[in-house]
């Protein structure tokens, strides 16, 4: 029983029998014992002095003139009351009587200190001397306090304060900020310093240090004079013994070293002899049982220990073990550790638990004395796998099914059970088509599940789509006649080509045609060469007087068939039309006619204007005659040009004139000693006769 419990029991017993109580060492007139009391603040009234707390009067009212009370309304935040005992006493407990008139809240949060000497300092009380502190958050303190001390005491101190942040659940006006001293009696119960027990009839044991002991039970709580003593009783036992019930008893005989058991507890500090355990080696260690703990347990479930007396496994057995003690093999297992599974005995019968032999024979696909090997043609842990197509009909490996010498053609190693990528059919004799992204075809059907490469026909992807040909279907068919497709192997259009395409592939235009559909005719390429069949370009240039790149239009200042004719004197040096040679914007000054090749006489023109309508008619008639003559000559020369296949004038490939300010805006054909010769419709080289308006009238 602890000291606090003993003190409580004794205090209750004292109510009925004073002979078994401790002595009030603060006030016992019969024993000539009287302490002294002081407090931090002056009393509120002269009848409420500090010494009133040790006068033996336990009246708890102020009117009884038996209390020490200071004035609360002076607003004290820190107070103390000290009792100085007459000498050093072995104090058991203190009994405090608070004023009980509705002011108990002022005392909440109080502390009690017990000092070995008179060294109390209120500004820094010794924390080791603190006996008790009331928790203001636990409620109001009881009007009568019984506080166990159980130590040598010379001074008892009551303190209270209200620090910043103080909180309390004990209600009252102002007591959460200020405190007070309102104590009516303090009893300090105990014995002389070398005595203990109720009534102080027992002396502390001589084995206790300085003869000081526990005031309740006499134990040597301050130590022993003999350093080998290990208890409060200061008992010393010999080696091989330990203290039990305040006596020395022998250590357990199962300790590994009997002389080394713990002298306080008796525990075997060096362990136990074989197969024993426990503090006193009184138990069998795990996995052993029997009176001498020398029998090993069976194979209990979860490696749990068996019953230390019977060996029974209370939680059952580990896998493959059976029996009350789990020391027998269960069905379908054999061997010393029962960890070898029986083979596949016929009818699922158990094998011999020692040898594993199947007395009834084996299940299908199994062979051997223990039925633990696959028959030829089967493999895996259950012999349920069928060997693949091994080369030369050899037997596969019976563990993993691999064909050690390889597979039949087109089967995939090592199992030889399915086709290699790129082959299909039950015999893997068919080749896959051109599957998308080089994926393998279905090895049973040959289908390309992800689709085909470009231009191959789904699902086998082995032949080209319509419009493509070649080994990888990358070549596009030509322009076969009537919308037919080409041969898917060589690309020939067996039914012929669309107009202007070359047979047999119908990919290229015939000579003289170009563009994607071969509908455009080539221009006049130099030396009659064939133009480019894509864009019509003449690679080596155009025939004379034709404009590159298509070589279909005349160069400026040329016109007519084969661009053989020179333009006349068109206004502002503009070229004539390339088809008819007409000057659409008129002629330069001094020239007239649709072709601007007729010279106008200036003087005749002025005279003619003066003559009026008569002269105008004559001029009109002359112009008409001239135009008819020019037309006749044009037809004549065109026919002549076709027959002779040559131009009517020299220097037709001479560059265009650069100086358009001159009236002579045509290219010089031949310049001989300052004489410019121009080709004129119907005129020969040696002639320079131009028709002049009004000339006929002068003749």
Buried (B, 14 or more C-beta within 10 A) or exposed (E): EEBBEBBBEBBEBBEEEEEEBBBBBBBBEEEEBBBBBBBBBEBBEEBBBBBBBBBEBBBBEBEBBBBBBBBBEEEBEBBBBBBBBBEBBBBBBBBBBBBBEEBBBBBBBBBBBBBBEEEBEBEEBEEEBBBBEBEBEEEBBEBBBBBBBBBBBBBBBBBBBBEEEBEBEBEBEBBBEBBBBBBBBBBBBBBBBBBBBBBBEBBBBEBBBEBBBBBBBBBBBBBBEEEEBBBBBBBBBEEBBBBEEEEBEBBBEBBBEBEBBBBEBBBBBEEBBEBBBBBBBEBBBBBBBBEEBEBEBBBBBEEBBBBBEEBBBEEEBBEBBBEEBBBBBBEBBBBEEBBBBBBBBBEEBBBBBEEBBBEEEBBEBBBEEBBBBBBEBBBBEEBEBEBBBBBEEEBBBBEEBBBEEBBBEBBBBBBBBBBBBBBBBEEBEBEBBBBBEEEBBBBEEBBBEEBBBEBBBEBBBBBBBEBBBBEEBEBBBBBBBEEEBBBBEEBBBEEBBBEBBBBBBBBBBBEBBBBEEBEBBBBBBBEEBBBBBEEBBBEEBBBBBBBBBBBBBBBBBBBBEBBBBBBBBBBEBBBBEBEEBBBEEBBBEEBBBBBBBBBBBEEBEEEBEEEEEEBEEBBEEBBEEBBEEBEEBBEEBBEEBEEEEEBBBEBBEBEBBEEEEEEEBBBEBEEEEEEEBBBBBBBEEEEEEEBBBBEBBEE
